Amino acid sequence: MGSQDTSTAEITEPLKDEDSRNATAVVSSAPNTKASTVTPDIQQIVHDCTKKSNSFVENKYKITITSERLLQLRRLVECATKDHKVFTIRAGVWPVIRRELIRRGWLEKVEQNSKQKPTNMEDVTSNLPAKQDWESHQSYTEKCEKMVISRMLQSYDCDFYWSMRKEPVDLQHRANAFKLMNRFSRSLFASKEGLALLLQQHYWFTENGVASINYPRVYVLGFPDHYNMFVDDFRITACMGFLKCFAERYETGDKYDIKSPDGKVPYAALQFAMDRCNDYIAAQKHLDLDKDFVRIWDHEWEQFLTNYYTIVHEKGLFCDFSEPLKTAYATVRSTLKDMQRFWPQYNIDGMKNIWILKPGNKCRGRGIQLVKNVADVEKVMGLKLKYVVQKYIERPLIIYKTKFDIRQWFMVTNVQPLTIWMYRDSYLRFSGQNFSLENFHESLHLTNHAVQCRYRNTDARDKLLPEDNMWDCHSFKAYLKSIGHMEKWNEVIYPGMKESIICAMLASQDTMDRRQNTFEIYGADFMLSEDFRPWLIEVNCSPDLSFSTTVTSRLCPQCMEDIIKVVVDRRKDPNADTGLFDLIYKQNYPRTPPYLGMNLSVRGRKIFRSKSKGKNEKSEKEKALVRLRKNDFVKSEFIKDTAITRILPKLISPESYQGPVIEDFIEELSRSVNCDQDCGVDFVPVVKPEKKFCLQKAKRKRKHYESCKQ
């Protein structure tokens, strides 16, 4: 064994310098051999190989961080932790967020999977990443220093946590109430199902000029009552569409476009639609309280819907008319005029009665389909996944025969009180196909970038539209100016989107997470009707901020820079620049009145636990004597006194009373008179002040009794 140890020392002796640690570990970990097998030639070979290996390791893997530089990094870490400027970014790269925070003196802590914390300087500088061939020396040095700083910060909790998706580790970060986080734990309004349920009560939060919303009617199919309401809505909408189709044909064509001897639909179908609309108008005027309407059976509705599809979707004709067309048209136009007064969404409904089915908790256009009959909606009622059915906007504002929607960013920085910031810039998303209600394909009706990127733009589309299917709001303003409606953006569109966002957030406030030091960016999707009014379609949490097009490549970095301005800079300086974010709503709460307390007092007597029988137990005679003295005292002082006797109420025995029993303090006193056991309670008499004549009368009776006794 002695010879083996000597040979190992001889081999490792030339390798004791700092640059040869890896080779030393390799050689010293080799199996032991006899010293006689190691010759000077072998030693020289090992030394040469180790020298080459060390040069390779030094050039490619080793980064020299001096002790002075380590001390500088340590001071940076101490200053950052003292000033609470440590951030963590999870689930994504987010270079803009990282760059803006580092520019403000923040240090990044990278979360590691291993739970072992570095204990000394050697731990934080070991196992650094290898230098890539394409990396410069400066960039590689910066990367290694960032990793060293992150290792130094492993024992500190971060002060800013950024993550755009929900993960189990978020609960640990939420435990620190002072940590700034970019996601609320729950946002029910960010799902189609939750928004549909919350906006049913939006009228309670409507305020003229502050909060109002236009939202296509929607029903959650997971609830049977919602499905029944949808069926009723579908039927009355079909009646209106039937009347609209008749009026449009009369106004744009001749009588041969309406009726023909070969027609299949009778005039009774038109009369049925008018009767149902008149019943609805009467119900809105509360005229149904004095009379009963005729009940319409399901088979009658089925027959009418068959005629409706024949006229509207198949462009069929009427077979006969019992009155002139001019008279029928006047009656239909009068009915539609009355319906428009009581039907808020009259202008967006159109004639085809098209609805859109959406999964309640999916995004990016997945699972969405257009339907035009009740049977298609009924199929999803039994599915485990909940769907919502929403009225499709059949008459949207289109640009160059193409459908579009508006993505508007807004940010909530506090829930209690509610604080909302709205981004001044927005962008439009176009469809790649020309708009048509005859084709239900998703490429025509879904403007999501995730959907449109799967299809090629049609050649029939106008060349003035962008190839990447996006405009910013400034391009849209230029288009409005070209068609003579430049004022619509500042007077109708932007204020309408602002009021819709405020109203939606007020309706959702009670269900939102009220954690302080939390903010979140949302993306609201709007469509415009032909009168330029914005209609809220949905609200998305974790909106897409990727640089997918030329428009988003400019807007998304700018938006993320302004987010840091609002949530970081404005915390220390209320007058700091907030970029393009405007504070559109801040809830005002009345001041809490000072707590004056209540004038309460508690009186009582200390109760002692009874001692065991073996310790200081009184004799039976002493207990009996105490009971007798107590009973005599109560009888002589309370019962014989005439004044107190008059105060005591007449007791009713339990045998004669059969109603409820209410315990009273006076009854407790009366029961204590006949009590044979010591209950350990002292009774203090409460005597009301006696009148003077009562005392004099009692004294006279007492003197008379004593004189008679003598």
Buried (B, 14 or more C-beta within 10 A) or exposed (E): EEEEEEBBEEBBEBBEEEBBEBBBEEBEEEEEEEBEEBEEEEBEEBBEEBBEBBEEBEEEEBBEBEEEEBEEBBEBBEEBBEEBBBBBBBEEEBEBBBBBBBEEEBBBBBEEEEEEEBEEBEBBBEEBEEBEEEBEEEEBBEBBBBBBBBBBBBEBBBBBBBBBEBEEBBEEBBEBEEBBBBBBBEBBBBBBBBBBBBBEEBEEBBEEEBBBBBBBBBBBBBEEEBBEEBBEBBBBBBBBBBBBBBBEBBEEEEEEEBBBEEBBBBBEBBBBBBBBBBBBBBEBEEEEEEEEBEEBEEEEBEBBBEBBBBBBBEEBBBBEBEEEBEEBBEBBBEBBEBBEEEBEBEBBBBBBBBBBBBBBBBBEBEBBBBBBBBEBBEEBEEEEEBBBBBBBBBBBBBBBEBBBBBBBBBBBBBBEEBBBBBBEBBBBBBBBBBBEBEEBEBBBBBBBBEBBEEBEBEEEBEEEBBEBBBBBBEBBBEBBEEEEBBEBBEEBBBBBBBBBBBBBBBBBBEBBBEBEBBBBBBBBBBBBBEEBBBBBBBBBBBBBBEEBBEBBEBBBBBBBBBBBBBBBBBEEEEEEEBBBBEEBBEBEEEEEEEEEEEEEEEEEEEEEEEEEEEEEEEEEEEEEEEBEEBBEEBEEEBEEBEBBEEEBEEEEEEEEEEEEEEEEEEBEBBEBEEEEEEEEEEBEEEEEEEEEEEEEEBEEEEEEEEEEEE
